[in-house]
Amino acid sequence: METGKPGPGDSPARSVAIRPWARPGRVRRWNPARQPQPEQTVSVKEAALLLEVHPATIYRLIKAGKLAHTRRGAAPPADAGTGKRGGGIRVLVSAIDRMRRIRQNDIN
């Protein structure tokens, strides 16, 4: 009995997203606790207040590679003579804590 309509078992193949992390037949739900949390950052001015130094000192520590940081916004220029600036600098809180411990050990 051919009517031209697909029957219950004759449905066309549906596209299925392949999830390599999930076992067949198992749905993996999104869990925000499992997602990596971005590290907390502060501005150069805030970092200077936390370390009790001048902001220029923070820039010197960053340039010397002693203080971990990230840049937000525009990428720095490829060639140094363009006169364009890069994005804002944000200092990692964990780097500030590490610098505090180093300074505390130097004092004691």
Buried (B, 14 or more C-beta within 10 A) or exposed (E): EEEEEEEEEEEEEEEEEEEEEEEEEEEEEEEEEEEEEEEEBBBBEBBBEBBEBEBEBBBEBBEEEEBBBEEEEEEEEEEEEEEEEEEEBBBBBEBBEBBEEEEEEEEE
